[in-house]
Amino acid sequence: MQPITLQFYQIVVVGIALFMIYTGTQKFLSRGAGQSLLKLLVRIVVWGGMAAVALFPEFTDVLAKLIGLEGNINAVILVGFLLVFLMIFKILSVVERIEQDITRTVRRESLDQFQGRKK
Amino acid sequence: MKAVYIVIPAYDEEKLIGQVVQDVAKEGFTSIIVVDDGSSDTTSQAAQSAGAIVIRHRINRGKGAATRTGIEAAVQLGADIVVTMDGDGQHSPKDIHAVIQPIMENKYEVVLGSRQISKGAMPSHKIVHNKIANTITLLYSGIRVQDSQSGFRAYSRHACTLLDTTSDSYEYESEIIRLIAAHKLSYVEAPISTLYTDYSTSKLHKQDISNGIRTVYKMLWKALS
């Protein structure tokens, strides 16, 4: 049996993935704010998938054949898509935060006016 | 005697809000807060004329945002129990007694009004909508309830101070269930009747089509982000 040799990047990716899955599971089990089974499952699938790809790079060949992706140019396009999705995610996060800020401001003003009317 | 406040979020409800406030008062609950969520009609005036305390949002922020504003006002006014109900007349004020009873007896912190979800009792498109929403709420919160989208609920003062919601729209109802789980609040479901008038059904239908997908998307978004 041949000894398993891991590249540096594989150790780093697997380490980060295990850490993220561990913290997610811990938060879910302690019923932390905003935690749900769906969120935990997504975390396991995403980080588990990254660890699996890092440990078994040949898995991407199977995946590429499965979804019909072949060649470097396709990989570049795929990375481009991922970046666009990441940007959309970030923009939506900002929009959501602004929406919440607006609501807080409107609520504060309404309650202040209400308090003023009471006096 | 515990102080019970009724919170009614309302948006462009001038036709019915006055009647809803009067019907609630007839049941013996006179501390009624109507949150006018930036209506373009005379909802505020109609509610005030009927005897409600009116708080007005300068701009429309959604049912969830208006409900939370009302709950905060009720807590400031010294409420021991806060009941939330819709302003379109679909909820029967007679059911208020049933939803506050478990909190009056100090048995539960939250009571979730639960509509009868069956053919004949509820429009068929609403049944489908509810089943999908209940499943997503189960995934989102870990709690299985019969009616995750009912706005007819009662909260103890303690629960009100813990339920720090951020949802502005219809995903608010599911977020409440998630927070019940997160804070380990005791809860029970109480059966309520629902009046599906032409008016309330037209509003519900509008909500289903225009907001259903957005609500699911926002719930998933909050779960993942």
Chai-1 contact restraints between the chains, C-beta under 6 A:
chainA,res_idxA,chainB,res_idxB,connection_type,confidence,min_distance_angstrom,max_distance_angstrom,comment,restraint_id
A,R31,B,A182,contact,1.0,0.0,6.0,A-B,restraint_1
A,A33,B,A182,contact,1.0,0.0,6.0,A-B,restraint_2
A,S36,B,Y140,contact,1.0,0.0,6.0,A-B,restraint_3
A,S36,B,A223,contact,1.0,0.0,6.0,A-B,restraint_4
A,L37,B,L139,contact,1.0,0.0,6.0,A-B,restraint_5
A,L37,B,G142,contact,1.0,0.0,6.0,A-B,restraint_6
A,L38,B,L139,contact,1.0,0.0,6.0,A-B,restraint_7
A,L38,B,A223,contact,1.0,0.0,6.0,A-B,restraint_8
A,K39,B,A223,contact,1.0,0.0,6.0,A-B,restraint_9
A,V42,B,L224,contact,1.0,0.0,6.0,A-B,restraint_10
A,Q100,B,T166,contact,1.0,0.0,6.0,A-B,restraint_11
A,T103,B,R61,contact,1.0,0.0,6.0,A-B,restraint_12
A,T103,B,A65,contact,1.0,0.0,6.0,A-B,restraint_13
A,T103,B,D168,contact,1.0,0.0,6.0,A-B,restraint_14
A,V106,B,H57,contact,1.0,0.0,6.0,A-B,restraint_15
A,V106,B,R58,contact,1.0,0.0,6.0,A-B,restraint_16
A,V106,B,R61,contact,1.0,0.0,6.0,A-B,restraint_17
A,R107,B,T69,contact,1.0,0.0,6.0,A-B,restraint_18
A,S110,B,I55,contact,1.0,0.0,6.0,A-B,restraint_19
A,S110,B,H57,contact,1.0,0.0,6.0,A-B,restraint_20
A,S110,B,T69,contact,1.0,0.0,6.0,A-B,restraint_21
A,F114,B,I55,contact,1.0,0.0,6.0,A-B,restraint_22
